[in-house]
């Protein structure tokens, strides 16, 4: 199985870039040490998403930064990306594993202890759990879980847990103490004026 050797996962959202282009911001983040990217632009038509993924991969590949794409196993295979990130209601992990093989990462978003346990049982390489704190992008999933629930989840998960939802550099130490392997962020990097500085701040907070 592939190793999850990163602690910071940048989840993309082109609506949070302040009008700046997503590939250019990711270039800055990667050059500042960003270790992994999850392409999450789910509303884009296939052709546009394919083109965006190509452009981003041209920025991540020279730095050996893994690029994962949300749900689209077909595009992941077409572009030979590093993995796929599934929603809780996506294709079953076992079916995806048969398609992508054992050398690519499979991550999955989870919003309950039961979903984390199922992800472990079904063979996910890592889980993203949240929202831990309040954040606009995760409000559809209900009230934030907080650090106690995160700690409970981390205790039962044999695979790395990434905390998501309102994570800032100030809260990284708290989620790590709760047992999280790392963090997944959007606005903490993409919403900042200085992308490189934001990336370095998060990496320092994670001890990476």
Secondary structure, DSSP 8 states (H G I E B T S, - for coil): ------SEEEE--GGGSTT--HHHHHHHHHHTT--EEEE--TTS-HHHHHHHHHHHHHHHGGGT-EEEEES-HHHHHHHT-SEEEE-TTSS-HHHHHHHH-SSSEEEEEE-SHHHHHHHHHHT-SEEEEE-SS--GGGGGG-S--HHHHHHHHHHH-SSEEEEESS--TTTHHHHHHTT-SEEEESHHHHTSS-HHHHHHHHHHHHT-
